[in-house]
Amino acid sequence: MRNDYEVYADESAHSSTNLQRFFSTVYLWMFLGLGISSVTALAVNYVPALEENIQMSGGMTIFLLIAYLALPWVIQGMINRISAATGLLLFFVFSAVTGAFFSGILKIYAQADIVSAFIVSAAMFGGLSVFGFVTKADLSGMGRFLIMAVWGLLIASVVNWFMGSAQLSWMITYGAVLIFSGLTVYDTNKLRDVANQVHADSDIGKKVAIIGALHLYIDFIMIFIHMLRIMGRRN
């Protein structure tokens, strides 16, 4: 009995270590992506020619929604033909482009409001991600519903880009917070299940971690953008 328990304990420790290493990689790359976005946003503000041509607007929401739906699909479609390093480079390039779009919020909102919205968004994201990791519920149905909701949000954003309706804009804002809060739970939960099927240090494990980091990055960015609109006061 003692030998059987020791073998079981070793296997459990290995599984726990693999899960920890996988999520450490996911969150490391996600935070690096956020860092690249922040540095790019600050840099653009010091280049007048760029600042004049890049503005924070409804187009940012549309850009991110399309990226959320398309970019992971593109990377997954190329996954067998590119290296993990190439996939990571694509993610970092996307983070830099997002940061360039973000540069506008540094002029639109007060610094204190940006910091406050970031802290609230980070706290929300952290709590939701932890819940997604520990919950035992089957969230597969929730995932299908939320992806359909993202499509609806994209269509509404495109329509409102032409209409300019303030009421619809606020509906999109609150809807985006709810939808991407749900997606944070779903994406974390799905990553936990996938992490149990891949080795964190393998090539495929790293590629899956990149896609996971991309999803969680966009989840956080979308929550932050719309929380800032709710909490912030325009200059």
N, C-alpha and C positions, 0 to 999 in steps of 0.2 A: 504493500500500500504506500509506503513512504517513497519508494522509487517512482511509482506512478505519479504521485503528487508532484515530485520534483520535476519530472518531465513536463507535466502539464504547466507548472509554474514557469518553466523556461520558455515554452511555446507562447504562453500568455504575455510574458515580458517582451518577447520578440515582436509579437503583434502590436503591443502597446508602443514599443519603440518605433516601429515602422510608421504607425499612425501619427505619432508625435513629429517624426522627421518629415513626413509628407506635409502636414499642416504648417510646420515651421517654414518649409520651402514656399508654400502657397502664400502665407502672410508676408514673408520676407519680400517676395517679388511684387506683391500687391503694394506694400509700403514703399518699395523702391519706385514703383510706377507713380504713386502719389507724390513722392519726392521730386521725380523728374517733372511732373506736371507743375508743381509749385515753383521750381527753379525756372522753368520755361516761362511761366506766367510773369514772374518778376523780371526776367530778362527782356521780354517783349516790351514791357513798360519803359525800358531804357533805350528802346530803338523806335524813334518817332514814326518812321516810315511804316513799320509793322503795326504799331499801335493804331495808326489812322485807318488801317485796312481790316483790322480784326476787332469786331465788336461782339459783346455778349448780348445775345438776343434769343428769340424763339428758335432760331436756327441751331443753337447749341443743343437744345433738347432733341430736335430731330436728328442731328448728327449722332448723338449718343445712343438714341433708340435704334437707329439703323446699324450702328456699330455693334450694339448688344446682340441684335438679331443676326447680323451678317458675319462679323469678324471671327467669332468662335467657329462658325460653320466653315469659313474659309480655311482657318488653321487646321480644323479637324480633317477637311478634305485634302489638305497638303501634308498631313501628319506623317504619312509613310514616305514622303519624298524630301522632307526637310529635317534638319537636325534640331535638337532641343535648343541649341544656341541660336539658330535662325528664328525659331518660334519666339524665343525670349526677346530677340532684337525687334521683331515685329510688334510685340507688346509694348516695348519701350518707345518705339517710334510713335505708336498710337498714343501713348501717355504724353509725349512731347507735343503732338498736334492738339490734344485735348487741353493741355496747359496753355497753348497759344490762344485758343478760344477763351480760356478762363481769364486771360489778362484783363478783359473788360471789367470784371467784377471789382477789381482793385480801384477803379475809378467810380463805379456806380454806387458801391456800398462803403460805409465807414469801416475802418479797420477793426474796431471793437465789435461790430456786428458780424463781420466775417469770422472772427475768432470765436465768438459766442455760438454761431451757427455750426462751426466746425466741431466744437466741443460737444454740443448737443447731438450732432450727427454721429460723432465717434462713439458716444455713449450708447445711442440707439443701436448702431451697427454692432457694437461689441455684445450687447445683451441679446440681440436677435441671433447673432452668429452662435453664441453659446447655446441658446435654446435649440437652434437647428442641429447642433452637434449632439446634444444629450437626449433629445426627444426620441422616443421609440415608435412614434406614430408613422404610418405609411403616408408619405407626402406626395406620392407620384401623381395623384389626381389634382392636387393643389398646383403642381408644376404646370400641367397642361392648361389649367384655368388661367394661371398668371401669365403664361406666354401669350395666350389669346388676349389678355388684358393689355400687354405691352403693344401688341398690334393695334388694339383699339386706341391706345394712348398716342401711338405714332400717327394714325389717321387723323385723330382729333387735333394733334399739334400742327399737322400740315394744313388742315382746313382753317385753323385759327391763325396760321401765318398769313393767310390771305384776308380773313375776316377781321382780325384785330379785336375780337370780342373780349372785354375785360372779364365778364362773367365766366366764359368758357376757359379763359386763361387760368382763373383761380380754381376751377374744377379740375383742370389738368394738373395744377400744382399739388393740390391735396391728393388727387388720385395717384400721382407719381410717388408721393411719399408712402402711401399705403401699399401700392403694387411692389415697389422695390424693397420695402420692409419685408413683405412676404417672400420676395425672391431671395433676400439675404438668408432667411431661414431655410428655404428650399435648396438653394445652391450649396450651403454649408452641409446640409443633411445628405445631399447627393454626393458631395465630395467625400464625406465620411464613409459612405457605402463603397465608393469606388476605391478609396485608399486601402480598404481591406482586401482588394483584389489585385493590387499592383505593388511592386517593390519600390519604395520611395527613391532609391538610388539608381534604379534602372532608367534606360532612355525613355521608355514609354511612361514610366512614373513621372519623370520630369516634364514630359510633354503634357500629361494630364494636369499636372500642377500649374503649368502656364495657363491653360484654358481656365482652370479654376480661379487663378489669380485675376485673370481678365474679367471674368463674371463678377467676382466680388468687388473688384476695382470699380466697375460701372455701377454696381448696386450702391456702393458708398457715394460715388460722385453724384448720382441722381438724387439720393436722399439729401446730400449736402446742398446741391443747387436749389432744390425746392424748399428746404428748411430755411435757407438764406432768404429766399423770396418772402417766406412767411414771417420771419423774424426781423429782417433787415429794413433799414430806412434808407431810401435812395438819397444820394448827395444832391 
